[in-house]
Every structure is written in C-alpha cells, then in structure tokens.
Amino acid sequence: MQLESRLKTFSQLTNEELYELLQLRSEVFVVEQNCVFLDMDNKDQKCHHLSLYHGEDLVAYCRIVPAGVSYAEVAIGRVVSAPAYRGKGLGRKVMEEAIAACESLYGPVPVRLGAQTYALEFYASLGFVAEGETYDEDGIEHIEMVRKA
C-alpha cells in the first residue's frame, strides 16, 4: 500500500487536514469506543500531528506531545487507524514513524503513552514498558508505558 506521511505543527495543518483528523478521532474514540469525552483538550495546538494518507484517505494518525504537556516526558497520543483500513499494519507504521519523529524533534529522550490495556502487547513490541497501575479513562482500562531513550 502506497502511503504518504505528513508531520505538521498545528498551525501548518490545513483546514481540511484538521477536519479529517478530528473526524477520524471522533469516529473511533467517541462513536466506536462509545466514550463521551471532550477530544479537543487544548493540547493539539502544542503538538505535532502525524498523518498517514492512502491517496486522499486519512488512514492512520497520532499526535506527538511535547514534554510537560501531558507528562513530564515527550508523549505519543491519540493513536488511531481508520476502521476501513484495519488489519494492514497501519498502527505499527504510524507508531514507528512517530517514534522516529520524536527522536528527530527532541533527540534521544524517553517517550510515554497511555495505552489501552488490550494494546499492551502491541506497544511492548515497539519497545514500550508498562509502568504503574492500570487506570480507568472514559470507561476503558489504560496503563502508562514508557520507551527509554
């Protein structure tokens, strides 16, 4: 599958790109996962946004959060793949690109994320290690994970 990767700051996103990423996040996190929460949390403006496109379709996305915004460390969040494109390795692809982008933007630093516990093995396969206790976030069990520099 031919993919185009776009890494942009909030101010570099076009109106269409912003709409697409917010729509995908809402489709999965609010509708599919049935979580009533305010996705627009005033962190997007401080983040880099990594989007993978197949042609005109946004197929995977995540945001790279600077240290001090969500956690003391740099973080990767809002990791999502489009339902119509699942099972094609896009979650791994977007995470590999996000890890590389963290290193490019911030150097060799630890990276933290809040993983839904069903995805623990997936993130572990990318070098993340669980830390602390599980916690409930919007009705879904999560655990923090860190990838050391």
CYANA upper distance limits for C-alpha pairs under 8 A (distance plus 0.5 A):
  1 MET  CA     54 HIS  CA      7.93
  2 GLN  CA     54 HIS  CA      6.75
  2 GLN  CA     55 GLY  CA      8.43
  3 LEU  CA     52 LEU  CA      6.77
  3 LEU  CA     53 TYR  CA      6.00
  3 LEU  CA     54 HIS  CA      5.45
  3 LEU  CA     55 GLY  CA      7.91
  4 GLU  CA     52 LEU  CA      6.12
  4 GLU  CA     53 TYR  CA      5.54
  4 GLU  CA     54 HIS  CA      6.96
  4 GLU  CA     55 GLY  CA      8.22
  5 SER  CA     50 LEU  CA      7.57
  5 SER  CA     51 SER  CA      6.33
  5 SER  CA     52 LEU  CA      5.15
  5 SER  CA     53 TYR  CA      6.94
  6 ARG  CA     49 HIS  CA      8.24
  6 ARG  CA     50 LEU  CA      6.13
  6 ARG  CA     51 SER  CA      5.67
  6 ARG  CA     52 LEU  CA      6.91
  7 LEU  CA     48 HIS  CA      7.01
  7 LEU  CA     49 HIS  CA      6.01
  7 LEU  CA     50 LEU  CA      4.99
  7 LEU  CA     51 SER  CA      7.04
  8 LYS  CA     12 GLN  CA      6.08
  8 LYS  CA     13 LEU  CA      6.69
  8 LYS  CA     48 HIS  CA      5.90
  8 LYS  CA     49 HIS  CA      5.76
  8 LYS  CA     50 LEU  CA      7.17
  9 THR  CA     13 LEU  CA      7.14
  9 THR  CA     45 GLN  CA      8.20
  9 THR  CA     46 LYS  CA      8.17
  9 THR  CA     47 CYS  CA      6.67
  9 THR  CA     48 HIS  CA      4.94
  9 THR  CA     49 HIS  CA      6.61
 10 PHE  CA     44 ASP  CA      7.05
 10 PHE  CA     45 GLN  CA      5.69
 10 PHE  CA     46 LYS  CA      7.51
 10 PHE  CA     47 CYS  CA      6.99
 10 PHE  CA     48 HIS  CA      6.96
 10 PHE  CA     49 HIS  CA      7.48
 11 SER  CA     45 GLN  CA      7.97
 13 LEU  CA     17 GLU  CA      6.34
 13 LEU  CA     18 LEU  CA      6.52
 14 THR  CA     18 LEU  CA      6.71
 15 ASN  CA     19 TYR  CA      6.62
 16 GLU  CA     20 GLU  CA      6.60
 17 GLU  CA     21 LEU  CA      6.70
 18 LEU  CA     22 LEU  CA      6.64
 19 TYR  CA     23 GLN  CA      6.43
 20 GLU  CA     24 LEU  CA      6.62
 20 GLU  CA     58 LEU  CA      7.48
 21 LEU  CA     25 ARG  CA      6.62
 21 LEU  CA     51 SER  CA      8.37
 21 LEU  CA     58 LEU  CA      7.99
 21 LEU  CA     61 TYR  CA      7.61
 22 LEU  CA     26 SER  CA      6.58
 23 GLN  CA     27 GLU  CA      6.50
 24 LEU  CA     28 VAL  CA      6.78
 24 LEU  CA     58 LEU  CA      8.49
 24 LEU  CA     80 VAL  CA      8.26
 24 LEU  CA     82 ALA  CA      7.24
 25 ARG  CA     29 PHE  CA      6.14
 25 ARG  CA     30 VAL  CA      7.95
 25 ARG  CA     39 ASP  CA      8.28
 25 ARG  CA     78 ARG  CA      7.81
 25 ARG  CA     80 VAL  CA      7.43
 26 SER  CA     30 VAL  CA      5.43
 26 SER  CA     31 VAL  CA      6.89
 26 SER  CA     39 ASP  CA      7.94
 27 GLU  CA     31 VAL  CA      5.68
 27 GLU  CA     32 GLU  CA      6.68
 28 VAL  CA     32 GLU  CA      5.24
 28 VAL  CA     33 GLN  CA      6.60
 28 VAL  CA     80 VAL  CA      7.91
 28 VAL  CA     82 ALA  CA      8.26
 28 VAL  CA     83 PRO  CA      8.26
 29 PHE  CA     33 GLN  CA      5.70
 29 PHE  CA     34 ASN  CA      7.45
 29 PHE  CA     35 CYS  CA      6.76
 30 VAL  CA     34 ASN  CA      5.67
 30 VAL  CA     35 CYS  CA      5.18
 30 VAL  CA     36 VAL  CA      6.36
 30 VAL  CA     37 PHE  CA      7.55
 31 VAL  CA     35 CYS  CA      7.46
 35 CYS  CA    138 ASP  CA      6.27
 35 CYS  CA    139 GLY  CA      7.51
 36 VAL  CA    138 ASP  CA      7.61
 37 PHE  CA    138 ASP  CA      7.43
 40 MET  CA     44 ASP  CA      7.85
 43 LYS  CA     47 CYS  CA      7.08
 43 LYS  CA     65 VAL  CA      8.16
 43 LYS  CA     69 VAL  CA      7.59
 44 ASP  CA     48 HIS  CA      8.26
 44 ASP  CA     63 ARG  CA      8.17
 46 LYS  CA     65 VAL  CA      7.53
 46 LYS  CA     66 PRO  CA      7.70
 47 CYS  CA     63 ARG  CA      6.75
 47 CYS  CA     64 ILE  CA      5.99
 47 CYS  CA     65 VAL  CA      5.39
 47 CYS  CA     66 PRO  CA      6.98
 48 HIS  CA     63 ARG  CA      6.22
 48 HIS  CA     64 ILE  CA      5.57
 48 HIS  CA     65 VAL  CA      7.32
 49 HIS  CA     61 TYR  CA      7.93
 49 HIS  CA     62 CYS  CA      6.70
 49 HIS  CA     63 ARG  CA      5.03
 49 HIS  CA     64 ILE  CA      6.77
 50 LEU  CA     61 TYR  CA      6.10
 50 LEU  CA     62 CYS  CA      5.92
 50 LEU  CA     63 ARG  CA      6.40
 50 LEU  CA     64 ILE  CA      8.01
 50 LEU  CA     94 VAL  CA      8.06
 50 LEU  CA     98 ALA  CA      7.46
 51 SER  CA     58 LEU  CA      7.33
 51 SER  CA     59 VAL  CA      8.22
 51 SER  CA     60 ALA  CA      6.43
 51 SER  CA     61 TYR  CA      4.98
 51 SER  CA     62 CYS  CA      7.26
 51 SER  CA     94 VAL  CA      8.25
 52 LEU  CA     58 LEU  CA      6.45
 52 LEU  CA     59 VAL  CA      6.23
 52 LEU  CA     60 ALA  CA      5.60
 52 LEU  CA     61 TYR  CA      6.68
 52 LEU  CA     94 VAL  CA      7.55
 53 TYR  CA     57 ASP  CA      5.86
 53 TYR  CA     58 LEU  CA      5.03
 53 TYR  CA     59 VAL  CA      6.00
 53 TYR  CA     60 ALA  CA      7.70
 54 HIS  CA     58 LEU  CA      7.07
 54 HIS  CA     59 VAL  CA      6.95
 58 LEU  CA     82 ALA  CA      7.76
 59 VAL  CA     81 SER  CA      6.12
 59 VAL  CA     82 ALA  CA      5.42
 59 VAL  CA     85 TYR  CA      6.81
 59 VAL  CA     90 LEU  CA      8.00
 60 ALA  CA     79 VAL  CA      8.16
 60 ALA  CA     80 VAL  CA      6.13
 60 ALA  CA     81 SER  CA      4.60
 60 ALA  CA     82 ALA  CA      6.48
 60 ALA  CA     90 LEU  CA      6.82
 60 ALA  CA     91 GLY  CA      7.43
 60 ALA  CA     94 VAL  CA      6.96
 61 TYR  CA     78 ARG  CA      7.93
 61 TYR  CA     79 VAL  CA      6.35
 61 TYR  CA     80 VAL  CA      5.92
 61 TYR  CA     81 SER  CA      6.91
 61 TYR  CA     94 VAL  CA      7.12
 62 CYS  CA     76 ILE  CA      7.34
 62 CYS  CA     77 GLY  CA      6.30
 62 CYS  CA     78 ARG  CA      5.60
 62 CYS  CA     79 VAL  CA      4.84
 62 CYS  CA     80 VAL  CA      6.88
 62 CYS  CA     94 VAL  CA      7.68
 62 CYS  CA     95 MET  CA      8.39
 62 CYS  CA     98 ALA  CA      7.99
 63 ARG  CA     76 ILE  CA      6.29
 63 ARG  CA     77 GLY  CA      5.79
 63 ARG  CA     78 ARG  CA      6.60
 63 ARG  CA     79 VAL  CA      7.69
 64 ILE  CA     74 VAL  CA      7.86
 64 ILE  CA     75 ALA  CA      6.36
 64 ILE  CA     76 ILE  CA      5.24
 64 ILE  CA     77 GLY  CA      6.97
 64 ILE  CA     98 ALA  CA      7.58
 64 ILE  CA    102 CYS  CA      7.58
 65 VAL  CA     69 VAL  CA      7.11
 65 VAL  CA     70 SER  CA      7.50
 65 VAL  CA     74 VAL  CA      6.24
 65 VAL  CA     75 ALA  CA      5.40
 65 VAL  CA     76 ILE  CA      6.48
 65 VAL  CA     77 GLY  CA      7.65
 66 PRO  CA     70 SER  CA      8.37
 66 PRO  CA     73 GLU  CA      7.84
 66 PRO  CA     74 VAL  CA      5.30
 66 PRO  CA     75 ALA  CA      7.03
 67 ALA  CA     71 TYR  CA      6.67
 67 ALA  CA     72 ALA  CA      5.72
 67 ALA  CA     73 GLU  CA      4.92
 67 ALA  CA     74 VAL  CA      4.62
 67 ALA  CA     75 ALA  CA      7.41
 68 GLY  CA     72 ALA  CA      5.14
 68 GLY  CA     73 GLU  CA      7.00
 68 GLY  CA     74 VAL  CA      7.96
 70 SER  CA     75 ALA  CA      7.65
 71 TYR  CA     75 ALA  CA      7.42
 71 TYR  CA    112 ARG  CA      7.88
 73 GLU  CA    109 VAL  CA      8.27
 73 GLU  CA    110 PRO  CA      6.84
 73 GLU  CA    111 VAL  CA      6.46
 73 GLU  CA    112 ARG  CA      6.70
 74 VAL  CA    102 CYS  CA      8.02
 74 VAL  CA    109 VAL  CA      7.98
 74 VAL  CA    110 PRO  CA      7.36
 74 VAL  CA    111 VAL  CA      5.58
 74 VAL  CA    112 ARG  CA      6.80
 75 ALA  CA    111 VAL  CA      5.70
 75 ALA  CA    112 ARG  CA      5.15
 75 ALA  CA    113 LEU  CA      5.98
 76 ILE  CA     98 ALA  CA      7.74
 76 ILE  CA    111 VAL  CA      7.63
 76 ILE  CA    112 ARG  CA      7.08
 76 ILE  CA    113 LEU  CA      5.98
 77 GLY  CA    113 LEU  CA      6.76
 77 GLY  CA    114 GLY  CA      7.84
 79 VAL  CA     91 GLY  CA      8.06
 79 VAL  CA     94 VAL  CA      8.47
 79 VAL  CA     95 MET  CA      8.31
 80 VAL  CA     91 GLY  CA      7.52
 81 SER  CA     85 TYR  CA      7.50
 81 SER  CA     86 ARG  CA      7.04
 81 SER  CA     90 LEU  CA      7.09
 81 SER  CA     91 GLY  CA      6.69
 82 ALA  CA     86 ARG  CA      6.97
 85 TYR  CA     90 LEU  CA      8.24
 86 ARG  CA     90 LEU  CA      7.60
 89 GLY  CA     93 LYS  CA      6.78
 90 LEU  CA     94 VAL  CA      6.48
 91 GLY  CA     95 MET  CA      6.65
 92 ARG  CA     96 GLU  CA      6.52
 93 LYS  CA     97 GLU  CA      6.72
 94 VAL  CA     98 ALA  CA      6.49
 95 MET  CA     99 ILE  CA      6.59
 96 GLU  CA    100 ALA  CA      6.80
 96 GLU  CA    126 LEU  CA      8.18
 97 GLU  CA    101 ALA  CA      6.53
 98 ALA  CA    102 CYS  CA      6.62
 99 ILE  CA    103 GLU  CA      6.91
 99 ILE  CA    111 VAL  CA      8.49
100 ALA  CA    104 SER  CA      6.64
101 ALA  CA    105 LEU  CA      6.43
102 CYS  CA    106 TYR  CA      6.18
102 CYS  CA    107 GLY  CA      7.52
102 CYS  CA    111 VAL  CA      8.23
103 GLU  CA    107 GLY  CA      4.92
103 GLU  CA    108 PRO  CA      5.94
103 GLU  CA    109 VAL  CA      7.54
108 PRO  CA    149 ALA  CA      5.46
109 VAL  CA    148 LYS  CA      7.41
109 VAL  CA    149 ALA  CA      5.14
110 PRO  CA    146 VAL  CA      7.13
110 PRO  CA    147 ARG  CA      6.01
110 PRO  CA    148 LYS  CA      4.91
110 PRO  CA    149 ALA  CA      5.19
111 VAL  CA    146 VAL  CA      6.08
111 VAL  CA    147 ARG  CA      5.66
111 VAL  CA    148 LYS  CA      7.13
111 VAL  CA    149 ALA  CA      8.05
112 ARG  CA    144 GLU  CA      7.46
112 ARG  CA    145 MET  CA      6.14
112 ARG  CA    146 VAL  CA      4.88
112 ARG  CA    147 ARG  CA      6.91
113 LEU  CA    144 GLU  CA      6.17
113 LEU  CA    145 MET  CA      5.92
113 LEU  CA    146 VAL  CA      7.04
114 GLY  CA    142 HIS  CA      6.68
114 GLY  CA    143 ILE  CA      6.09
114 GLY  CA    144 GLU  CA      4.87
114 GLY  CA    145 MET  CA      6.76
115 ALA  CA    119 ALA  CA      7.02
115 ALA  CA    120 LEU  CA      7.02
115 ALA  CA    123 TYR  CA      8.21
115 ALA  CA    142 HIS  CA      5.75
115 ALA  CA    143 ILE  CA      5.86
115 ALA  CA    144 GLU  CA      6.48
115 ALA  CA    145 MET  CA      7.24
116 GLN  CA    120 LEU  CA      7.43
116 GLN  CA    140 ILE  CA      7.34
116 GLN  CA    141 GLU  CA      6.36
116 GLN  CA    142 HIS  CA      4.77
116 GLN  CA    143 ILE  CA      7.02
117 THR  CA    134 THR  CA      8.33
117 THR  CA    141 GLU  CA      6.35
117 THR  CA    142 HIS  CA      5.55
117 THR  CA    143 ILE  CA      6.65
119 ALA  CA    123 TYR  CA      6.91
120 LEU  CA    124 ALA  CA      6.57
120 LEU  CA    130 ALA  CA      8.26
121 GLU  CA    125 SER  CA      6.63
122 PHE  CA    126 LEU  CA      7.41
123 TYR  CA    127 GLY  CA      7.24
123 TYR  CA    128 PHE  CA      6.00
123 TYR  CA    129 VAL  CA      8.40
124 ALA  CA    128 PHE  CA      5.12
124 ALA  CA    129 VAL  CA      6.39
124 ALA  CA    130 ALA  CA      8.39
127 GLY  CA    147 ARG  CA      6.12
127 GLY  CA    148 LYS  CA      8.40
128 PHE  CA    145 MET  CA      6.08
128 PHE  CA    146 VAL  CA      5.50
128 PHE  CA    147 ARG  CA      4.77
128 PHE  CA    148 LYS  CA      8.07
129 VAL  CA    145 MET  CA      5.58
129 VAL  CA    146 VAL  CA      5.78
129 VAL  CA    147 ARG  CA      6.77
130 ALA  CA    143 ILE  CA      7.14
130 ALA  CA    144 GLU  CA      6.38
130 ALA  CA    145 MET  CA      4.71
130 ALA  CA    146 VAL  CA      7.05
131 GLU  CA    143 ILE  CA      7.59
131 GLU  CA    144 GLU  CA      6.07
131 GLU  CA    145 MET  CA      5.99
131 GLU  CA    146 VAL  CA      7.56
132 GLY  CA    143 ILE  CA      7.59
132 GLY  CA    144 GLU  CA      7.25
133 GLU  CA    143 ILE  CA      6.87
133 GLU  CA    144 GLU  CA      8.41
134 THR  CA    141 GLU  CA      6.90
134 THR  CA    142 HIS  CA      5.93
134 THR  CA    143 ILE  CA      5.07
134 THR  CA    144 GLU  CA      8.13
135 TYR  CA    141 GLU  CA      6.11
135 TYR  CA    142 HIS  CA      5.79
135 TYR  CA    143 ILE  CA      6.72
136 ASP  CA    140 ILE  CA      6.00
136 ASP  CA    141 GLU  CA      5.15
136 ASP  CA    142 HIS  CA      6.56
137 GLU  CA    141 GLU  CA      6.83
137 GLU  CA    142 HIS  CA      7.11
